[in-house]
Amino acid sequence: MHDILGHHHTSMMTKDINENNYFYTHIMGLRRVKITVNQDDPSMYHLFYGDRVGSPGTELTFFEMPYIGNTYRGTNAISRIGLLVPSESSLTYWKKRLAAYDVLHDEVVTTYVGRKALHFEDPDGLRLVLVVANEEMVNFWQPWEQSNVPIEQQIRGMGPIEITVRRLEKFKKTLTGLLHYKEIENRENEITFQAVKGEVYGEIIAKELDGKREKPGKGSVHHIAIRVKDKEALMALNEKIKAWGFETTGVIDRYYFSSLYFRESNGIMFEIATDGPGFIIDKDEASLGVALDLPPFLEERREEIEATLRPIKKIE
């Protein structure tokens, strides 16, 4: 069996890369670990934010689409991203910080899937929630000393990912039967699944909702990527997914990791990605996220690609 190790990253759409960069680095205190491009459309930025080295499980990634419209909320969509903080006192810190920067957020700490939480939105309207990790050790997270958020309050990585679907039973069958997630709680029209027993960093919250399909725009989630150890595990899952009846892209070399993509029966796109080789394959740790990095197969087009990308402003 080739186990799913939790979340790898989530990929979203932003209208303004400079506003996005300011929010996630300056306000949220994440490290920008990679400036690169969408390998399928190199005219488009692809930015990665995470911990000190962009460990799998900590990465929030964004494609810049300057002409994108608004998101029209609906079903069959990845609808909320959970971010882990270490304690309940961290929520007090973050509530004050979000208020100081005029970030849209709930006025009170609430409960989200049994954990203390604080809901907020980024400048594009992406729905996020800070969730207390209940003392669970997020072993893959590496603190970043240069963040302007104190280490004891820094975001530890992704927590529960909320997905809204029309056909919950179909979704459940894919997660439990194909990917071997475990159902840990079943509420009315809502199921919590875990990839790793007892660990919040692999949780998916699936909610059943009828109605119109979400029309994606700025602040919507393009896909969720989940982790496997290596390329051998990825190739085995590729065959298993096809045998299950879903089409896949086949295994793709993304240079920083290998991955494949498929859509389950509600239309939710999953990427399955390997842990390595990681972002320091072409940069030393100190230089991560400073300049545009291109995989070798795009390097010969650097001049052309750089000409299409507007500069990312330095934050003073």
C-alpha positions in Angstrom: 0.0 0.0 0.0 1.3 3.5 -0.9 0.1 5.7 1.9 -1.1 9.3 1.6 1.1 11.3 4.0 -1.2 14.3 4.4 -1.6 17.6 2.4 1.3 18.6 0.1 0.0 22.1 -1.0 -3.0 24.0 -2.2 -3.1 26.1 -5.4 -5.2 29.2 -5.6 -5.8 32.1 -8.0 -4.9 35.7 -7.3 -5.6 38.9 -9.3 -2.7 40.9 -8.0 0.6 39.2 -7.2 2.0 42.2 -5.3 -1.0 42.5 -3.0 -0.8 38.7 -2.6 2.9 38.7 -1.8 2.5 41.5 0.8 -0.4 39.7 2.5 1.3 36.3 2.8 4.8 37.4 3.6 4.4 40.6 5.6 1.0 40.0 7.3 0.9 36.2 7.6 4.7 35.9 8.1 5.2 33.0 5.7 8.4 32.7 3.7 8.2 33.1 -0.1 10.2 30.1 -0.9 9.9 30.0 -4.7 9.1 32.5 -7.5 8.5 30.5 -10.6 5.9 30.2 -13.4 3.0 28.0 -14.3 4.8 25.3 -16.2 1.8 24.8 -18.5 1.5 28.5 -19.1 4.9 30.2 -18.4 3.4 33.7 -18.9 1.8 33.3 -15.5 3.5 33.6 -12.1 3.4 30.7 -9.7 4.4 31.7 -6.2 5.0 29.3 -3.3 4.8 30.4 0.4 5.5 28.1 3.3 7.9 27.5 6.2 11.7 28.0 6.1 12.3 25.6 3.2 8.7 25.2 1.8 8.2 21.8 3.4 5.4 19.7 2.0 2.4 20.3 4.1 3.1 24.0 4.6 2.9 25.3 1.0 0.3 27.8 -0.2 0.7 28.5 -3.9 -0.8 31.1 -6.2 -1.2 31.6 -9.9 -1.5 35.3 -10.9 -4.4 36.0 -13.3 -4.6 39.8 -13.6 -7.8 39.7 -15.7 -9.7 37.2 -13.6 -13.2 38.1 -12.3 -14.9 37.4 -9.1 -15.6 33.9 -7.7 -19.3 33.0 -7.6 -19.7 30.6 -4.7 -21.3 27.3 -5.2 -20.9 23.6 -4.8 -18.3 21.1 -6.1 -15.4 23.3 -4.9 -12.6 23.5 -2.4 -14.2 26.0 -0.2 -11.9 26.8 2.8 -8.2 26.3 3.8 -7.3 25.6 7.4 -4.0 26.9 8.7 -2.6 25.5 12.0 -1.5 27.6 14.9 0.1 26.1 18.0 -2.3 27.2 20.8 -5.4 29.0 21.8 -3.4 32.0 22.8 -2.1 32.2 19.2 -5.6 33.0 18.1 -5.6 36.0 20.4 -2.3 37.1 18.8 -3.7 36.6 15.3 -7.0 38.3 16.0 -5.1 41.5 17.0 -2.7 41.2 14.1 -5.5 40.8 11.5 -7.4 43.7 13.0 -4.2 45.9 12.9 -3.9 45.3 9.2 -7.7 45.7 8.5 -8.0 42.1 7.3 -11.6 40.9 7.1 -12.0 38.4 10.0 -14.6 37.1 12.5 -14.9 39.3 15.6 -14.9 36.3 17.9 -13.1 33.0 18.2 -15.4 30.2 17.2 -15.2 26.4 17.0 -14.4 24.7 13.7 -14.7 20.9 13.5 -14.2 20.6 17.3 -11.2 23.0 17.5 -10.9 26.6 18.5 -10.6 28.7 15.3 -10.7 32.1 13.8 -12.1 32.7 10.3 -10.7 35.3 7.9 -10.3 36.1 4.2 -7.3 37.2 2.1 -7.5 40.2 -0.2 -8.9 38.1 -3.0 -11.7 36.7 -0.8 -10.1 33.3 -0.3 -11.7 31.8 2.8 -9.2 30.8 5.4 -9.4 29.6 9.0 -6.8 29.5 11.7 -7.2 26.3 13.7 -5.5 25.3 17.0 -3.5 22.1 16.5 -4.4 20.8 20.0 -0.8 20.2 20.8 -0.2 17.8 17.9 3.4 17.9 16.7 3.6 19.0 13.1 7.0 17.3 12.6 7.6 18.5 9.1 7.3 22.3 9.9 10.5 24.3 10.1 10.5 27.7 11.8 11.7 30.7 9.9 13.7 33.0 12.1 13.5 36.0 9.7 9.7 36.1 9.7 8.1 39.2 11.3 5.8 36.9 13.2 7.3 35.4 16.4 8.3 31.7 16.1 5.9 30.7 18.9 3.0 32.2 16.9 4.0 31.2 13.3 1.6 29.2 11.1 2.6 25.5 11.3 1.2 24.4 7.9 -2.1 23.4 6.5 -4.9 21.9 8.7 -8.4 20.9 7.7 -9.2 21.5 4.0 -13.0 22.0 3.4 -14.5 20.7 0.2 -18.2 21.1 -0.8 -19.7 18.5 -3.1 -23.1 17.6 -4.5 -22.6 13.9 -4.0 -21.0 13.2 -0.7 -21.3 9.4 -0.8 -19.4 9.4 -4.1 -16.7 11.6 -2.6 -16.5 9.4 0.4 -16.0 6.3 -1.7 -13.1 7.8 -3.5 -11.4 9.1 -0.4 -11.8 5.9 1.6 -11.8 3.2 -1.1 -9.2 4.6 -3.5 -6.9 6.8 -1.3 -7.4 5.0 2.0 -8.5 8.0 4.0 -10.3 7.1 7.3 -13.7 8.5 8.2 -13.4 9.8 11.7 -16.6 11.7 12.2 -20.0 11.8 10.4 -22.3 14.6 11.0 -25.4 15.6 9.1 -24.3 16.3 5.5 -20.7 16.5 6.7 -17.9 14.0 7.1 -14.3 14.4 8.4 -11.6 12.3 6.9 -8.0 11.8 8.0 -5.1 10.7 5.8 -2.9 10.0 8.8 -4.6 8.6 11.9 -5.0 11.2 14.6 -3.3 13.9 12.7 -5.0 17.2 11.7 -2.5 18.0 8.9 -4.2 15.5 6.6 -7.8 16.2 7.4 -10.5 16.9 4.8 -13.9 18.2 5.8 -16.4 17.2 3.1 -19.8 19.0 3.1 -22.8 18.0 1.0 -24.4 21.0 -0.8 -26.8 21.0 -3.7 -27.1 23.8 -6.1 -25.0 25.5 -8.8 -21.4 24.6 -9.3 -19.0 27.3 -8.2 -17.7 29.6 -10.9 -14.0 30.1 -10.1 -12.4 33.5 -10.0 -10.0 35.4 -7.8 -9.7 33.8 -4.4 -10.9 30.4 -5.6 -8.9 27.2 -5.1 -7.7 25.4 -8.2 -6.7 22.1 -6.6 -5.5 20.4 -3.5 -2.3 18.4 -3.7 -1.7 15.5 -1.4 1.6 13.9 -0.4 3.2 10.6 -1.2 6.8 9.6 -0.4 8.4 9.1 -3.8 8.0 8.5 -7.5 7.5 4.8 -7.0 4.5 5.4 -4.8 3.2 8.0 -7.3 3.5 5.6 -10.3 1.7 2.9 -8.3 -1.2 5.2 -7.5 -1.4 6.3 -11.1 -2.2 2.8 -12.1 -4.6 2.3 -9.3 -6.5 5.6 -10.1 -6.9 4.5 -13.7 -8.1 1.1 -12.7 -10.7 2.8 -10.5 -12.1 4.5 -13.6 -10.7 8.0 -13.4 -8.5 9.6 -16.1 -5.1 10.9 -15.0 -2.5 13.1 -16.5 0.1 10.5 -15.9 3.2 11.2 -13.9 4.6 14.7 -14.7 8.1 15.9 -13.7 7.7 19.3 -12.1 11.4 19.4 -11.2 10.8 20.4 -7.6 8.6 17.3 -7.2 6.8 14.8 -9.4 3.0 14.7 -9.6 -0.2 13.6 -11.3 -3.7 15.1 -11.5 -7.1 13.6 -11.6 -10.7 14.7 -11.0 -13.0 12.7 -8.8 -16.7 12.3 -9.8 -17.8 15.7 -8.4 -15.1 17.4 -10.4 -12.7 18.2 -7.5 -9.2 18.2 -8.8 -6.6 16.3 -6.8 -2.9 16.5 -7.4 -0.7 13.8 -5.9 2.8 15.0 -5.4 6.1 13.6 -4.1 7.9 14.9 -1.1 11.1 15.6 -3.0 13.4 16.7 -4.3 12.2 20.1 -2.9 13.0 23.7 -3.5 16.7 23.7 -2.6 17.4 21.5 -5.7 18.4 24.7 -7.6 19.0 27.3 -4.8 20.7 27.4 -1.4 18.4 27.9 1.5 19.4 31.6 2.0 18.4 32.4 -1.6 15.0 30.8 -1.7 12.3 33.0 -3.1 14.5 35.9 -4.0 14.6 35.7 -7.8 12.7 33.9 -10.6 13.6 30.2 -10.7 12.8 28.2 -13.8 13.1 24.4 -14.2 15.8 23.3 -16.7 13.2 22.7 -19.5 12.1 26.4 -19.4 15.5 28.0 -18.8 16.2 28.6 -22.5 13.0 30.7 -22.6 14.0 32.9 -19.6 14.3 36.1 -21.6 10.9 35.6 -23.2 9.3 34.6 -19.9 10.7 37.4 -17.9 9.5 39.9 -20.5 5.9 38.9 -19.8 6.0 39.1 -16.0 5.6 42.4 -14.2 8.1 42.9 -11.4 7.3 41.9 -7.8 7.7 45.0 -5.6 10.1 44.9 -2.7 8.3 45.3 0.6 9.8 48.2 2.5 
